[in-house]
């Protein structure tokens, strides 16, 4: 792989069946209790980028008032099937909050393999438990991301 962005090293990531893992494409959030969300993921070497949008977009396609309406992610894939990086909420923020991009960082995603060969991306944290994305036990702590690739 030539022409990779700085910091993006080549990686040949293969699942337990020996098949190369392909993360590029559309992914859907599948965790019960989480907002319906579509993510579009792109990789180059060991670097990964994603953009996700919650599907309860108001009429006329306008942003809602939720700070997490649209999210962006960038990170690095390790040979241990772990993606580490940062996630940002890009939608409008509540009144009085500074700026329009709220960091929820860092983020750690696990590439997991089902018995049927299906790959999921699962955020490495427990629902509603304080952690890197929600260190304050009284703060809004979104349900962990669990994504399945759309066929």
PAKOLTI-616859 format. One record per residue: chain; x negated, y, z negated of N, C-alpha, C in turn. Coordinates in Angstrom, 3 decimals, decimal comma, padded with zeros to 6 digits. Layout:
// residues N
{cadena A	n.c1 X	n.c2 Y	n.c3 Z	ca.c1 X	ca.c2 Y	ca.c3 Z	c.c1 X	c.c2 Y	c.c3 Z}
...
//
This chain:
// residues 151
{cadena A	n.c1 -000,850	n.c2 -001,180	n.c3 000,000	ca.c1 000,000	ca.c2 000,000	ca.c3 000,000	c.c1 -000,890	c.c2 001,236	c.c3 000,000}
{cadena A	n.c1 -000,930	n.c2 001,911	n.c3 001,075	ca.c1 -001,720	ca.c2 003,133	ca.c3 001,119	c.c1 -000,785	c.c2 004,324	c.c3 001,048}
{cadena A	n.c1 -001,321	n.c2 005,459	n.c3 000,667	ca.c1 -000,532	ca.c2 006,676	ca.c3 000,609	c.c1 000,409	c.c2 006,745	c.c3 -000,572}
{cadena A	n.c1 000,102	n.c2 006,034	n.c3 -001,656	ca.c1 000,958	ca.c2 006,102	ca.c3 -002,845	c.c1 000,770	c.c2 007,437	c.c3 -003,546}
{cadena A	n.c1 001,818	n.c2 007,943	n.c3 -004,193	ca.c1 001,667	ca.c2 009,165	ca.c3 -004,979	c.c1 000,628	c.c2 008,965	c.c3 -006,081}
{cadena A	n.c1 000,011	n.c2 010,057	n.c3 -006,547	ca.c1 -000,994	ca.c2 009,949	ca.c3 -007,609	c.c1 -000,429	c.c2 009,207	c.c3 -008,827}
{cadena A	n.c1 -001,197	n.c2 008,291	n.c3 -009,367	ca.c1 -000,779	ca.c2 007,531	ca.c3 -010,538	c.c1 000,053	c.c2 006,306	c.c3 -010,233}
{cadena A	n.c1 000,438	n.c2 006,119	n.c3 -008,970	ca.c1 001,242	ca.c2 004,952	ca.c3 -008,585	c.c1 000,315	c.c2 003,892	c.c3 -008,004}
{cadena A	n.c1 000,066	n.c2 002,873	n.c3 -008,783	ca.c1 -000,844	ca.c2 001,814	ca.c3 -008,353	c.c1 -000,062	c.c2 000,697	c.c3 -007,672}
{cadena A	n.c1 -000,694	n.c2 000,012	n.c3 -006,740	ca.c1 -000,014	ca.c2 -001,133	ca.c3 -006,115	c.c1 000,345	c.c2 -002,173	c.c3 -007,168}
{cadena A	n.c1 001,478	n.c2 -002,834	n.c3 -006,962	ca.c1 001,906	ca.c2 -003,901	ca.c3 -007,866	c.c1 002,646	c.c2 -004,946	c.c3 -007,045}
{cadena A	n.c1 002,373	n.c2 -006,200	n.c3 -007,339	ca.c1 003,070	ca.c2 -007,304	ca.c3 -006,684	c.c1 003,847	c.c2 -008,018	c.c3 -007,775}
{cadena A	n.c1 005,036	n.c2 -007,533	n.c3 -008,031	ca.c1 005,854	ca.c2 -008,037	ca.c3 -009,127	c.c1 006,781	c.c2 -009,138	c.c3 -008,612}
{cadena A	n.c1 006,644	n.c2 -010,322	n.c3 -009,177	ca.c1 007,437	ca.c2 -011,476	ca.c3 -008,746	c.c1 008,165	c.c2 -012,078	c.c3 -009,933}
{cadena A	n.c1 009,394	n.c2 -012,516	n.c3 -009,682	ca.c1 010,210	ca.c2 -013,140	ca.c3 -010,716	c.c1 009,754	c.c2 -014,551	c.c3 -011,026}
{cadena A	n.c1 010,432	n.c2 -015,215	n.c3 -011,959	ca.c1 010,077	ca.c2 -016,577	ca.c3 -012,336	c.c1 010,140	c.c2 -017,567	c.c3 -011,168}
{cadena A	n.c1 010,960	n.c2 -017,245	n.c3 -010,162	ca.c1 011,082	ca.c2 -018,119	ca.c3 -008,996	c.c1 010,019	c.c2 -017,838	c.c3 -007,933}
{cadena A	n.c1 009,122	n.c2 -016,866	n.c3 -008,198	ca.c1 008,059	ca.c2 -016,531	ca.c3 -007,260	c.c1 008,456	c.c2 -015,538	c.c3 -006,194}
{cadena A	n.c1 009,723	n.c2 -015,131	n.c3 -006,186	ca.c1 010,211	ca.c2 -014,176	ca.c3 -005,189	c.c1 009,886	c.c2 -012,758	c.c3 -005,639}
{cadena A	n.c1 009,420	n.c2 -011,943	n.c3 -004,678	ca.c1 009,085	ca.c2 -010,549	ca.c3 -004,978	c.c1 010,325	c.c2 -009,809	c.c3 -005,468}
{cadena A	n.c1 010,164	n.c2 -009,028	n.c3 -006,529	ca.c1 011,268	ca.c2 -008,268	ca.c3 -007,111	c.c1 011,466	c.c2 -006,990	c.c3 -006,307}
{cadena A	n.c1 012,689	n.c2 -006,768	n.c3 -005,857	ca.c1 013,056	ca.c2 -005,584	ca.c3 -005,090	c.c1 014,038	c.c2 -004,752	c.c3 -005,911}
{cadena A	n.c1 013,586	n.c2 -003,599	n.c3 -006,376	ca.c1 014,439	ca.c2 -002,738	ca.c3 -007,197	c.c1 015,118	c.c2 -001,629	c.c3 -006,400}
{cadena A	n.c1 014,619	n.c2 -001,331	n.c3 -005,194	ca.c1 015,191	ca.c2 -000,238	ca.c3 -004,402	c.c1 016,657	c.c2 -000,507	c.c3 -004,094}
{cadena A	n.c1 017,482	n.c2 000,532	n.c3 -004,218	ca.c1 018,881	ca.c2 000,411	ca.c3 -003,853	c.c1 019,812	c.c2 000,933	c.c3 -004,928}
{cadena A	n.c1 021,092	n.c2 000,617	n.c3 -004,769	ca.c1 022,132	ca.c2 001,071	ca.c3 -005,696	c.c1 022,317	c.c2 000,053	c.c3 -006,810}
{cadena A	n.c1 022,527	n.c2 000,562	n.c3 -008,025	ca.c1 022,744	ca.c2 -000,252	ca.c3 -009,222	c.c1 023,959	c.c2 000,304	c.c3 -009,948}
{cadena A	n.c1 024,722	n.c2 -000,580	n.c3 -010,592	ca.c1 025,902	ca.c2 -000,162	ca.c3 -011,357	c.c1 025,678	c.c2 -000,445	c.c3 -012,832}
{cadena A	n.c1 026,163	n.c2 000,465	n.c3 -013,657	ca.c1 026,123	ca.c2 000,241	ca.c3 -015,102	c.c1 027,180	c.c2 -000,800	c.c3 -015,440}
{cadena A	n.c1 026,822	n.c2 -001,798	n.c3 -016,258	ca.c1 027,742	ca.c2 -002,895	ca.c3 -016,533	c.c1 028,053	c.c2 -003,096	c.c3 -018,010}
{cadena A	n.c1 027,474	n.c2 -002,328	n.c3 -018,891	ca.c1 027,696	ca.c2 -002,522	ca.c3 -020,319	c.c1 029,080	c.c2 -002,046	c.c3 -020,725}
{cadena A	n.c1 029,830	n.c2 -002,904	n.c3 -021,418	ca.c1 031,135	ca.c2 -002,493	ca.c3 -021,903	c.c1 030,969	c.c2 -001,355	c.c3 -022,905}
{cadena A	n.c1 031,868	n.c2 -000,398	n.c3 -022,853	ca.c1 031,804	ca.c2 000,736	ca.c3 -023,760	c.c1 030,980	c.c2 001,885	c.c3 -023,213}
{cadena A	n.c1 030,232	n.c2 001,658	n.c3 -022,159	ca.c1 029,468	ca.c2 002,725	ca.c3 -021,534	c.c1 030,270	c.c2 003,326	c.c3 -020,394}
{cadena A	n.c1 029,936	n.c2 004,553	n.c3 -020,028	ca.c1 030,628	ca.c2 005,196	ca.c3 -018,916	c.c1 030,296	c.c2 004,499	c.c3 -017,607}
{cadena A	n.c1 031,281	n.c2 004,364	n.c3 -016,684	ca.c1 030,962	ca.c2 003,831	ca.c3 -015,357	c.c1 029,934	c.c2 004,742	c.c3 -014,700}
{cadena A	n.c1 028,886	n.c2 004,173	n.c3 -014,172	ca.c1 027,796	ca.c2 004,980	ca.c3 -013,645	c.c1 027,120	c.c2 004,235	c.c3 -012,507}
{cadena A	n.c1 026,780	n.c2 004,958	n.c3 -011,448	ca.c1 026,017	ca.c2 004,400	ca.c3 -010,336	c.c1 024,631	c.c2 005,023	c.c3 -010,358}
{cadena A	n.c1 023,612	n.c2 004,176	n.c3 -010,201	ca.c1 022,222	ca.c2 004,612	ca.c3 -010,131	c.c1 021,653	c.c2 004,265	c.c3 -008,769}
{cadena A	n.c1 020,817	n.c2 005,140	n.c3 -008,227	ca.c1 020,086	ca.c2 004,880	ca.c3 -006,997	c.c1 018,618	c.c2 004,861	c.c3 -007,385}
{cadena A	n.c1 017,960	n.c2 003,730	n.c3 -007,128	ca.c1 016,586	ca.c2 003,529	ca.c3 -007,581	c.c1 015,671	c.c2 003,368	c.c3 -006,379}
{cadena A	n.c1 014,465	n.c2 003,924	n.c3 -006,513	ca.c1 013,440	ca.c2 003,855	ca.c3 -005,464	c.c1 012,109	c.c2 003,557	c.c3 -006,136}
{cadena A	n.c1 011,309	n.c2 002,699	n.c3 -005,511	ca.c1 009,980	ca.c2 002,395	ca.c3 -006,037	c.c1 008,926	c.c2 002,655	c.c3 -004,980}
{cadena A	n.c1 007,740	n.c2 002,974	n.c3 -005,449	ca.c1 006,544	ca.c2 003,040	ca.c3 -004,612	c.c1 005,415	c.c2 002,509	c.c3 -005,461}
{cadena A	n.c1 004,884	n.c2 001,361	n.c3 -005,071	ca.c1 003,869	ca.c2 000,720	ca.c3 -005,904	c.c1 004,479	c.c2 000,461	c.c3 -007,269}
{cadena A	n.c1 003,765	n.c2 000,824	n.c3 -008,324	ca.c1 004,246	ca.c2 000,625	ca.c3 -009,675	c.c1 005,070	c.c2 001,779	c.c3 -010,210}
{cadena A	n.c1 005,397	n.c2 002,762	n.c3 -009,384	ca.c1 006,203	ca.c2 003,901	ca.c3 -009,829	c.c1 007,664	c.c2 003,676	c.c3 -009,445}
{cadena A	n.c1 008,553	n.c2 004,143	n.c3 -010,308	ca.c1 009,989	ca.c2 004,002	ca.c3 -010,063	c.c1 010,678	c.c2 005,322	c.c3 -010,361}
{cadena A	n.c1 011,670	n.c2 005,669	n.c3 -009,533	ca.c1 012,479	ca.c2 006,858	ca.c3 -009,716	c.c1 013,933	c.c2 006,460	c.c3 -009,612}
{cadena A	n.c1 014,774	n.c2 007,154	n.c3 -010,309	ca.c1 016,190	ca.c2 006,867	ca.c3 -010,217	c.c1 017,026	c.c2 008,103	c.c3 -010,473}
{cadena A	n.c1 018,225	n.c2 008,093	n.c3 -009,919	ca.c1 019,188	ca.c2 009,149	ca.c3 -010,157	c.c1 020,536	c.c2 008,482	c.c3 -010,371}
{cadena A	n.c1 021,199	n.c2 008,834	n.c3 -011,464	ca.c1 022,478	ca.c2 008,215	ca.c3 -011,774	c.c1 023,547	c.c2 009,251	c.c3 -012,011}
{cadena A	n.c1 024,776	n.c2 008,890	n.c3 -011,681	ca.c1 025,900	ca.c2 009,798	ca.c3 -011,894	c.c1 027,053	c.c2 009,043	c.c3 -012,531}
{cadena A	n.c1 027,585	n.c2 009,622	n.c3 -013,614	ca.c1 028,768	ca.c2 009,075	ca.c3 -014,257	c.c1 029,928	c.c2 009,249	c.c3 -013,290}
{cadena A	n.c1 030,783	n.c2 008,243	n.c3 -013,195	ca.c1 031,815	ca.c2 008,225	ca.c3 -012,165	c.c1 033,090	c.c2 008,959	c.c3 -012,516}
{cadena A	n.c1 033,160	n.c2 009,582	n.c3 -013,688	ca.c1 034,373	ca.c2 010,343	ca.c3 -014,017	c.c1 034,215	c.c2 011,804	c.c3 -013,602}
{cadena A	n.c1 033,767	n.c2 012,008	n.c3 -012,358	ca.c1 033,551	ca.c2 013,364	ca.c3 -011,846	c.c1 034,903	c.c2 014,045	c.c3 -011,687}
{cadena A	n.c1 035,032	n.c2 015,283	n.c3 -012,144	ca.c1 036,301	ca.c2 016,010	ca.c3 -012,022	c.c1 036,693	c.c2 016,226	c.c3 -010,561}
{cadena A	n.c1 037,958	n.c2 016,582	n.c3 -010,310	ca.c1 038,410	ca.c2 016,855	ca.c3 -008,937	c.c1 037,529	c.c2 017,896	c.c3 -008,239}
{cadena A	n.c1 037,521	n.c2 017,870	n.c3 -006,942	ca.c1 036,727	ca.c2 018,734	ca.c3 -006,082	c.c1 035,229	c.c2 018,508	c.c3 -006,261}
{cadena A	n.c1 034,815	n.c2 017,414	n.c3 -006,924	ca.c1 033,400	ca.c2 017,097	ca.c3 -007,046	c.c1 032,612	c.c2 018,033	c.c3 -007,932}
{cadena A	n.c1 033,299	n.c2 018,842	n.c3 -008,744	ca.c1 032,578	ca.c2 019,767	ca.c3 -009,620	c.c1 032,025	c.c2 019,017	c.c3 -010,814}
{cadena A	n.c1 030,923	n.c2 019,549	n.c3 -011,373	ca.c1 030,379	ca.c2 018,963	ca.c3 -012,586	c.c1 031,358	c.c2 019,173	c.c3 -013,732}
{cadena A	n.c1 031,406	n.c2 018,209	n.c3 -014,653	ca.c1 032,192	ca.c2 018,371	ca.c3 -015,869	c.c1 031,384	c.c2 019,138	c.c3 -016,894}
{cadena A	n.c1 031,836	n.c2 019,120	n.c3 -018,117	ca.c1 031,121	ca.c2 019,847	ca.c3 -019,167	c.c1 030,210	c.c2 018,932	c.c3 -019,955}
{cadena A	n.c1 030,152	n.c2 017,656	n.c3 -019,599	ca.c1 029,290	ca.c2 016,724	ca.c3 -020,309	c.c1 027,833	c.c2 016,969	c.c3 -019,940}
{cadena A	n.c1 026,928	n.c2 016,922	n.c3 -020,927	ca.c1 025,518	ca.c2 017,150	ca.c3 -020,613	c.c1 024,879	c.c2 015,986	c.c3 -019,864}
{cadena A	n.c1 025,496	n.c2 014,819	n.c3 -019,880	ca.c1 024,890	ca.c2 013,662	ca.c3 -019,229	c.c1 025,609	c.c2 013,256	c.c3 -017,948}
{cadena A	n.c1 026,314	n.c2 014,191	n.c3 -017,305	ca.c1 027,070	ca.c2 013,890	ca.c3 -016,085	c.c1 026,170	c.c2 013,282	c.c3 -015,007}
{cadena A	n.c1 025,000	n.c2 013,854	n.c3 -014,820	ca.c1 024,029	ca.c2 013,354	ca.c3 -013,849	c.c1 022,712	c.c2 013,169	c.c3 -014,589}
{cadena A	n.c1 022,036	n.c2 012,033	n.c3 -014,343	ca.c1 020,772	ca.c2 011,768	ca.c3 -015,006	c.c1 019,714	c.c2 011,434	c.c3 -013,980}
{cadena A	n.c1 018,467	n.c2 011,694	n.c3 -014,350	ca.c1 017,327	ca.c2 011,385	ca.c3 -013,504	c.c1 016,315	c.c2 010,609	c.c3 -014,338}
{cadena A	n.c1 015,585	n.c2 009,712	n.c3 -013,688	ca.c1 014,616	ca.c2 008,889	ca.c3 -014,382	c.c1 013,356	c.c2 008,773	c.c3 -013,545}
{cadena A	n.c1 012,212	n.c2 008,775	n.c3 -014,189	ca.c1 010,964	ca.c2 008,428	ca.c3 -013,514	c.c1 010,102	c.c2 007,659	c.c3 -014,493}
{cadena A	n.c1 009,377	n.c2 006,689	n.c3 -013,968	ca.c1 008,547	ca.c2 005,878	ca.c3 -014,834	c.c1 007,606	c.c2 004,984	c.c3 -014,058}
{cadena A	n.c1 007,014	n.c2 004,040	n.c3 -014,790	ca.c1 006,028	ca.c2 003,121	ca.c3 -014,238	c.c1 006,431	c.c2 001,699	c.c3 -014,612}
{cadena A	n.c1 006,304	n.c2 000,786	n.c3 -013,650	ca.c1 006,613	ca.c2 -000,624	ca.c3 -013,869	c.c1 005,321	c.c2 -001,337	c.c3 -014,248}
{cadena A	n.c1 005,380	n.c2 -002,129	n.c3 -015,310	ca.c1 004,229	ca.c2 -002,927	ca.c3 -015,718	c.c1 004,356	c.c2 -004,366	c.c3 -015,270}
{cadena A	n.c1 003,255	n.c2 -005,084	n.c3 -015,240	ca.c1 003,282	ca.c2 -006,497	ca.c3 -014,854	c.c1 004,005	c.c2 -007,348	c.c3 -015,898}
{cadena A	n.c1 004,357	n.c2 -006,734	n.c3 -017,054	ca.c1 005,109	ca.c2 -007,421	ca.c3 -018,110	c.c1 006,620	c.c2 -007,264	c.c3 -017,928}
{cadena A	n.c1 007,054	n.c2 -006,734	n.c3 -016,770	ca.c1 008,471	ca.c2 -006,527	ca.c3 -016,447	c.c1 009,107	c.c2 -005,454	c.c3 -017,328}
{cadena A	n.c1 008,323	n.c2 -004,475	n.c3 -017,744	ca.c1 008,820	ca.c2 -003,362	ca.c3 -018,554	c.c1 008,596	c.c2 -002,071	c.c3 -017,771}
{cadena A	n.c1 009,653	n.c2 -001,255	n.c3 -017,697	ca.c1 009,574	ca.c2 000,063	ca.c3 -017,074	c.c1 009,558	c.c2 001,079	c.c3 -018,206}
{cadena A	n.c1 008,539	n.c2 001,929	n.c3 -018,232	ca.c1 008,476	ca.c2 002,993	ca.c3 -019,235	c.c1 008,496	c.c2 004,329	c.c3 -018,518}
{cadena A	n.c1 009,197	n.c2 005,284	n.c3 -019,091	ca.c1 009,277	ca.c2 006,594	ca.c3 -018,458	c.c1 010,134	c.c2 007,538	c.c3 -019,264}
{cadena A	n.c1 010,690	n.c2 008,519	n.c3 -018,563	ca.c1 011,539	ca.c2 009,531	ca.c3 -019,184	c.c1 012,848	c.c2 009,631	c.c3 -018,426}
{cadena A	n.c1 013,889	n.c2 009,991	n.c3 -019,159	ca.c1 015,190	ca.c2 010,226	ca.c3 -018,545	c.c1 015,631	c.c2 011,641	c.c3 -018,915}
{cadena A	n.c1 016,280	n.c2 012,328	n.c3 -017,979	ca.c1 016,804	ca.c2 013,675	ca.c3 -018,195	c.c1 018,286	c.c2 013,687	c.c3 -017,868}
{cadena A	n.c1 019,064	n.c2 014,432	n.c3 -018,657	ca.c1 020,448	ca.c2 014,726	ca.c3 -018,297	c.c1 020,417	c.c2 016,009	c.c3 -017,486}
{cadena A	n.c1 020,947	n.c2 015,983	n.c3 -016,273	ca.c1 020,824	ca.c2 017,118	ca.c3 -015,364	c.c1 022,092	c.c2 017,942	c.c3 -015,220}
{cadena A	n.c1 023,194	n.c2 017,474	n.c3 -015,749	ca.c1 024,454	ca.c2 018,198	ca.c3 -015,606	c.c1 024,523	c.c2 019,394	c.c3 -016,531}
{cadena A	n.c1 025,631	n.c2 020,137	n.c3 -016,487	ca.c1 025,817	ca.c2 021,286	ca.c3 -017,372	c.c1 025,699	c.c2 020,862	c.c3 -018,828}
{cadena A	n.c1 025,205	n.c2 021,758	n.c3 -019,646	ca.c1 025,035	ca.c2 021,460	ca.c3 -021,067	c.c1 026,101	c.c2 022,191	c.c3 -021,874}
{cadena A	n.c1 026,377	n.c2 021,747	n.c3 -023,102	ca.c1 027,371	ca.c2 022,434	ca.c3 -023,922	c.c1 027,002	c.c2 023,899	c.c3 -024,157}
{cadena A	n.c1 028,005	n.c2 024,723	n.c3 -024,424	ca.c1 027,777	ca.c2 026,150	ca.c3 -024,658	c.c1 026,724	c.c2 026,346	c.c3 -025,739}
{cadena A	n.c1 025,830	n.c2 027,266	n.c3 -025,504	ca.c1 024,802	ca.c2 027,589	ca.c3 -026,477	c.c1 023,547	c.c2 026,754	c.c3 -026,355}
{cadena A	n.c1 023,575	n.c2 025,692	n.c3 -025,557	ca.c1 022,378	ca.c2 024,865	ca.c3 -025,391	c.c1 021,475	c.c2 025,493	c.c3 -024,343}
{cadena A	n.c1 020,159	n.c2 025,457	n.c3 -024,542	ca.c1 019,243	ca.c2 026,077	ca.c3 -023,571	c.c1 019,115	c.c2 025,239	c.c3 -022,302}
{cadena A	n.c1 019,047	n.c2 025,901	n.c3 -021,162	ca.c1 018,756	ca.c2 025,243	ca.c3 -019,890	c.c1 019,836	c.c2 024,300	c.c3 -019,404}
{cadena A	n.c1 019,522	n.c2 023,608	n.c3 -018,293	ca.c1 020,484	ca.c2 022,677	ca.c3 -017,723	c.c1 019,920	c.c2 021,266	c.c3 -017,614}
{cadena A	n.c1 018,718	n.c2 021,024	n.c3 -018,103	ca.c1 018,144	ca.c2 019,682	ca.c3 -018,095	c.c1 017,766	c.c2 019,320	c.c3 -019,520}
{cadena A	n.c1 018,434	n.c2 018,331	n.c3 -020,053	ca.c1 018,213	ca.c2 017,919	ca.c3 -021,426	c.c1 017,415	c.c2 016,623	c.c3 -021,443}
{cadena A	n.c1 016,184	n.c2 016,628	n.c3 -021,980	ca.c1 015,411	ca.c2 015,379	ca.c3 -021,982	c.c1 015,946	c.c2 014,378	c.c3 -022,994}
{cadena A	n.c1 016,065	n.c2 013,137	n.c3 -022,574	ca.c1 016,358	ca.c2 012,005	ca.c3 -023,454	c.c1 015,160	c.c2 011,076	c.c3 -023,291}
{cadena A	n.c1 014,024	n.c2 011,452	n.c3 -023,801	ca.c1 012,836	ca.c2 010,666	ca.c3 -023,492	c.c1 012,202	c.c2 010,151	c.c3 -024,767}
{cadena A	n.c1 011,421	n.c2 009,111	n.c3 -024,701	ca.c1 011,162	ca.c2 008,273	ca.c3 -023,531	c.c1 012,238	c.c2 007,223	c.c3 -023,352}
{cadena A	n.c1 012,153	n.c2 006,515	n.c3 -022,246	ca.c1 013,092	ca.c2 005,435	ca.c3 -021,959	c.c1 012,273	c.c2 004,185	c.c3 -021,643}
{cadena A	n.c1 012,724	n.c2 003,060	n.c3 -022,139	ca.c1 012,054	ca.c2 001,775	ca.c3 -021,890	c.c1 013,114	c.c2 000,809	c.c3 -021,369}
{cadena A	n.c1 012,909	n.c2 000,310	n.c3 -020,138	ca.c1 013,840	ca.c2 -000,619	ca.c3 -019,506	c.c1 013,144	c.c2 -001,967	c.c3 -019,308}
{cadena A	n.c1 013,886	n.c2 -003,051	n.c3 -019,544	ca.c1 013,367	ca.c2 -004,398	ca.c3 -019,347	c.c1 013,960	c.c2 -004,977	c.c3 -018,072}
{cadena A	n.c1 013,122	n.c2 -005,550	n.c3 -017,219	ca.c1 013,596	ca.c2 -006,277	ca.c3 -016,044	c.c1 013,854	c.c2 -007,698	c.c3 -016,530}
{cadena A	n.c1 015,123	n.c2 -008,128	n.c3 -016,467	ca.c1 015,501	ca.c2 -009,434	ca.c3 -016,993	c.c1 016,085	c.c2 -010,299	c.c3 -015,889}
{cadena A	n.c1 015,963	n.c2 -011,606	n.c3 -016,061	ca.c1 016,369	ca.c2 -012,558	ca.c3 -015,032	c.c1 017,434	c.c2 -013,503	c.c3 -015,578}
{cadena A	n.c1 018,578	n.c2 -013,573	n.c3 -014,895	ca.c1 019,642	ca.c2 -014,494	ca.c3 -015,287	c.c1 019,371	c.c2 -015,887	c.c3 -014,760}
{cadena A	n.c1 020,079	n.c2 -016,863	n.c3 -015,293	ca.c1 019,934	ca.c2 -018,248	ca.c3 -014,837	c.c1 020,288	c.c2 -018,396	c.c3 -013,367}
{cadena A	n.c1 021,172	n.c2 -017,503	n.c3 -012,881	ca.c1 021,591	ca.c2 -017,553	ca.c3 -011,482	c.c1 020,658	c.c2 -016,765	c.c3 -010,565}
{cadena A	n.c1 019,541	n.c2 -016,253	n.c3 -011,120	ca.c1 018,588	ca.c2 -015,481	ca.c3 -010,330	c.c1 018,892	c.c2 -013,997	c.c3 -010,268}
{cadena A	n.c1 020,020	n.c2 -013,576	n.c3 -010,863	ca.c1 020,374	ca.c2 -012,168	ca.c3 -010,852	c.c1 019,420	c.c2 -011,373	c.c3 -011,745}
{cadena A	n.c1 019,033	n.c2 -010,204	n.c3 -011,267	ca.c1 018,146	ca.c2 -009,319	ca.c3 -012,018	c.c1 018,988	c.c2 -008,215	c.c3 -012,651}
{cadena A	n.c1 018,733	n.c2 -007,915	n.c3 -013,908	ca.c1 019,336	ca.c2 -006,757	ca.c3 -014,563	c.c1 018,234	c.c2 -005,881	c.c3 -015,114}
{cadena A	n.c1 018,532	n.c2 -004,605	n.c3 -015,219	ca.c1 017,662	ca.c2 -003,641	ca.c3 -015,889	c.c1 018,373	c.c2 -003,270	c.c3 -017,179}
{cadena A	n.c1 017,739	n.c2 -003,517	n.c3 -018,319	ca.c1 018,375	ca.c2 -003,307	ca.c3 -019,611	c.c1 017,537	c.c2 -002,384	c.c3 -020,470}
{cadena A	n.c1 018,179	n.c2 -001,308	n.c3 -020,938	ca.c1 017,473	ca.c2 -000,393	ca.c3 -021,836	c.c1 017,141	c.c2 -001,130	c.c3 -023,126}
{cadena A	n.c1 015,913	n.c2 -000,958	n.c3 -023,593	ca.c1 015,401	ca.c2 -001,678	ca.c3 -024,752	c.c1 015,747	c.c2 -000,943	c.c3 -026,046}
{cadena A	n.c1 017,031	n.c2 -000,992	n.c3 -026,423	ca.c1 017,476	ca.c2 -000,440	ca.c3 -027,710	c.c1 018,881	c.c2 -000,934	c.c3 -028,001}
{cadena A	n.c1 019,287	n.c2 -000,794	n.c3 -029,244	ca.c1 020,598	ca.c2 -001,247	ca.c3 -029,683	c.c1 021,625	c.c2 -000,125	c.c3 -029,527}
{cadena A	n.c1 022,893	n.c2 -000,458	n.c3 -029,241	ca.c1 023,932	ca.c2 000,579	ca.c3 -029,121	c.c1 024,091	c.c2 001,362	c.c3 -030,419}
{cadena A	n.c1 024,190	n.c2 002,650	n.c3 -030,289	ca.c1 024,474	ca.c2 003,575	ca.c3 -031,383	c.c1 023,446	c.c2 003,545	c.c3 -032,511}
{cadena A	n.c1 022,280	n.c2 002,956	n.c3 -032,284	ca.c1 021,218	ca.c2 002,917	ca.c3 -033,280	c.c1 020,189	c.c2 003,980	c.c3 -032,912}
{cadena A	n.c1 019,795	n.c2 004,828	n.c3 -033,859	ca.c1 018,798	ca.c2 005,851	ca.c3 -033,554	c.c1 017,534	c.c2 005,241	c.c3 -032,960}
{cadena A	n.c1 016,959	n.c2 005,944	n.c3 -032,025	ca.c1 015,738	ca.c2 005,502	ca.c3 -031,352	c.c1 015,179	c.c2 006,667	c.c3 -030,561}
{cadena A	n.c1 014,251	n.c2 006,416	n.c3 -029,605	ca.c1 013,637	ca.c2 007,517	ca.c3 -028,853	c.c1 014,629	c.c2 008,449	c.c3 -028,180}
{cadena A	n.c1 015,727	n.c2 007,906	n.c3 -027,618	ca.c1 016,697	ca.c2 008,772	ca.c3 -026,939	c.c1 017,663	c.c2 009,436	c.c3 -027,897}
{cadena A	n.c1 017,760	n.c2 008,962	n.c3 -029,109	ca.c1 018,697	ca.c2 009,546	ca.c3 -030,080	c.c1 018,118	c.c2 009,371	c.c3 -031,490}
{cadena A	n.c1 017,052	n.c2 010,107	n.c3 -031,820	ca.c1 016,379	ca.c2 009,914	ca.c3 -033,100	c.c1 017,203	c.c2 010,349	c.c3 -034,311}
{cadena A	n.c1 018,129	n.c2 011,278	n.c3 -034,125	ca.c1 018,941	ca.c2 011,782	ca.c3 -035,226	c.c1 020,165	c.c2 010,881	c.c3 -035,397}
{cadena A	n.c1 020,334	n.c2 010,262	n.c3 -036,573	ca.c1 021,464	ca.c2 009,349	ca.c3 -036,748	c.c1 022,829	c.c2 010,015	c.c3 -036,583}
{cadena A	n.c1 022,890	n.c2 011,345	n.c3 -036,660	ca.c1 024,160	ca.c2 012,052	ca.c3 -036,505	c.c1 024,366	c.c2 012,567	c.c3 -035,085}
{cadena A	n.c1 023,362	n.c2 012,428	n.c3 -034,234	ca.c1 023,441	ca.c2 012,952	ca.c3 -032,870	c.c1 024,189	c.c2 011,982	c.c3 -031,953}
{cadena A	n.c1 024,640	n.c2 012,495	n.c3 -030,808	ca.c1 025,251	ca.c2 011,652	ca.c3 -029,783	c.c1 024,220	c.c2 010,636	c.c3 -029,317}
{cadena A	n.c1 024,548	n.c2 009,394	n.c3 -029,367	ca.c1 023,623	ca.c2 008,321	ca.c3 -028,995	c.c1 024,315	c.c2 007,460	c.c3 -027,943}
{cadena A	n.c1 024,053	n.c2 007,702	n.c3 -026,661	ca.c1 024,790	ca.c2 006,985	ca.c3 -025,617	c.c1 024,534	c.c2 005,487	c.c3 -025,663}
{cadena A	n.c1 025,502	n.c2 004,741	n.c3 -025,148	ca.c1 025,322	ca.c2 003,283	ca.c3 -025,053	c.c1 024,112	c.c2 003,004	c.c3 -024,168}
{cadena A	n.c1 023,356	n.c2 001,955	n.c3 -024,473	ca.c1 022,186	ca.c2 001,634	ca.c3 -023,653	c.c1 022,572	c.c2 001,378	c.c3 -022,200}
{cadena A	n.c1 021,661	n.c2 001,696	n.c3 -021,299	ca.c1 021,875	ca.c2 001,401	ca.c3 -019,887	c.c1 021,651	c.c2 -000,086	c.c3 -019,637}
{cadena A	n.c1 022,578	n.c2 -000,730	n.c3 -018,973	ca.c1 022,402	ca.c2 -002,077	ca.c3 -018,459	c.c1 022,886	c.c2 -002,014	c.c3 -017,014}
{cadena A	n.c1 021,992	n.c2 -002,279	n.c3 -016,069	ca.c1 022,304	ca.c2 -002,095	ca.c3 -014,658	c.c1 022,183	c.c2 -003,401	c.c3 -013,884}
{cadena A	n.c1 023,107	n.c2 -003,601	n.c3 -012,927	ca.c1 023,065	ca.c2 -004,720	ca.c3 -011,988	c.c1 023,034	c.c2 -004,152	c.c3 -010,581}
{cadena A	n.c1 022,255	n.c2 -004,756	n.c3 -009,733	ca.c1 022,129	ca.c2 -004,292	ca.c3 -008,355	c.c1 023,416	c.c2 -004,531	c.c3 -007,581}
{cadena A	n.c1 023,800	n.c2 -003,545	n.c3 -006,784	ca.c1 024,975	ca.c2 -003,639	ca.c3 -005,935	c.c1 024,560	c.c2 -004,343	c.c3 -004,650}
{cadena A	n.c1 025,351	n.c2 -005,329	n.c3 -004,226	ca.c1 025,019	ca.c2 -006,078	ca.c3 -002,989	c.c1 025,277	c.c2 -005,256	c.c3 -001,771}
//
